[in-house]
């Protein structure tokens, strides 16, 4: 019997990625006032995915809502195809939200992707919500000094596609890129305004809640 990965049609998946990504807008189309920012994160154990969404009141960082979800893992991690692994757990927890987000933060890439089709972009297009991707590892591209403190640009095929943010000390960098309906500059501005530790608060809190849910079933 073929495994899930053996049955997966990578050619069709890439075409689907590109079709969705072609609908993405990397310019600001945000509400006039951003009130609700939601971070979404997924943890894994065995064949289960534990996802959490935490909404905060912007810019005061007050927690408004926490939602969690457990789903079955249907696809292993394959670089540049992360959306197909995480779409189900992410979509399931976002659909539970009672407060519609003005902006989504996804633990993954957006424009910073070889096909401009990171999961933050595809999720943003799917829900038609402004979205920013925040990843912990550099997927592609090279770094360039932009003359901005603690920030470097990520250049891929001659184009600025995201930013590396390093806040000093022993903190590792994060990689920020617009997903949908947000510009590069606004993505950087919003994310830096939300950082207290390494990652922006909505994502840090979502990661904590996803891990907490996973541990509760151990």
N, C-alpha and C positions, 0 to 999 in steps of 0.2 A: 504494500500500500504506500502511495506517495505521501510524503510529509507536506505540511502547509506550504513550506518554502518551495518545494518541488512543483507544487500545483500552481504557484503564483505566476501570473503572466506579467513579467517585468515590462515588456514592451507596451502592453495596454495600460499598465499602471503609470508609466511615464507619460503617455499621451493624455491620460486623465489629469495628471498633475499639471501639465502644460495648459490644458483647456481651462482649468480652474484659475491658474496663475495669470492667464491672459485677461481675466476679469478684474484682477487686482488693480487698485489705484494707490500710487505711492505719493499722493498729495493730500493735504489736510482737508478732510470732510468730517470734522468733529462737531459735536454740539457746541453752541456758543458758550455754554458753561459746562465743564466736566464735573459731575458730582459723584458718580459711582465708577470706581476702577476695580476690576476683578482680576485676580491672579489665579491661574489654573496649573496644577502640577499632578503628575502621575508617578506612583511607586509600584514596583512589581515584586511579586514573590510567587515562584512556581508558575502556575497557569492562570494566576489572578492579577488583575490590575486594580490598584486602589487610587482613585482620583479624588481630588478635593478642589473646590472653588471657594475663594475667600474674597468677599467684596468689602471695600473700604470707602469711607467718605473722603473725597479728595478736596483740598490738600491736607486735611487734618489727620488722616490715617486712622480714624475711628472705625472699628469693625462693624459692619452693618449686617453681614450675613455669611454663614458658612454652610456649604452643602458638600456631601460626600457620596461616592458611588463605588460599587464593586462590580467589575465586569470580567469576562473571560478573555484571556490573551489569545488572539487569533493569528498573530504574525510576529516573528522574531525581529530583533533590531537589525536593520540593514541601512547603512549610511545612505543619505539622500532620499530614503523612502520611509522616514520616521512617521509621516502622517498616517500610513496604512497600519501601523502598530498602535498609534495613540488616538486615532480619530474616534473610535467607539467609546473609550473611557472619557475622553474630553467632552464629546458631544453629549453623552449621557448626564454628566454632572452639570454642564451649562444649562441644559434643559430643565434642571431642577430649580434654578435660580428664580426667586420671587421678584427680585429687583433687576430690571434689565440694565446691563452694564452700559455706560457711555464709552468705555474703553476696556479691552481685554489685554492682559499680559499673559503670554504663553511661554512655557519653559521649552524653548526651541527657537529655530531661526525663521526669519521671514524672507526679506529680499536677499539676505546673506545666504545664498544657496546657489549651486551651479546652474540651476534652471529658474532662479528667482521664484522658487516654489516650495519654500520651507513650510512647515506645518502651521506656523502663525499666519502665513498668507492664506493657506487653504482653509483654515478654520475661520479666518476673518471673512473671506468670500462666502463661505457656507452660511454663516449667520448674518452676513452683511453688517458687521459691526467693526468699528475702528479697532485695530489690533497691532500690538507690538511684540516682536519676538525677543526673548532674552535667553541666550545659550551660555553654557559654562565652558564650552570648548570651541575652538576655531575650526569650522567645517571646511572653508576654502578661502583663498585670497592671501594677500600679503599686507603687512602693516605699513602705514605711512604716518610720519609726524605731521600733525595739522596745526601745531602751535597752540594747542589747547591743553591746559593742565590736566593730567591724569587720563587723557583721551588720545587715542590714535585712530586713524581711519583704516578701514579694511577695504582694500582695492582688489577687485576681481575683474580680469579682462579689461583693465584700464578704467574701470568705473568704481566710484565710491558706493559700496553696498551696505555699509554698517560701520559700527564703532567698537573698539576695544576700550573698556573702562577699567582702570585700576586705581583703587583708592588708597594705595600705599600699605605699609606694614607688611604683614604676612598674608594679606588677602589675595586670592587669585583673581585674575581678570574675568570679566563677563563680556559677552558680545551681543550688541544691541542692533536690531534692524527693524524697519517698519514692516508690518504685515499687510495691512489694508487700510486705506483711508487716512493714513498718517504719513507725514513727510519724514525724511531722514533727520532733519534738524529738530523737529518736534519730538521724535522718538527719543533722541538724546536728552533733550530738555526735560521731558516728563520722567524718564527713568532715573536720571540723576537726582531729581527732586524727591524721589521716593526711596532712595537708598539710605538706610541707617547702618546696615552691616555690609554684606557682600552683594546681595541681590535686593531688588526693590521689595518693599514690605509686603505687598499683596502676594507675590510669588514666594517669599520666605515663609509667610504664614500658611499658604496653601501646601507647601512642601511639608511643613510641620504637621498639618492636619492629615495629609495623605499617609505619612509615616505612622502617625498615631493610630489611624484606622487599621493599617496593616498589622501593627503590633497588638492591637486589641483582639485579633483573631489567632494569634500565635498560641 
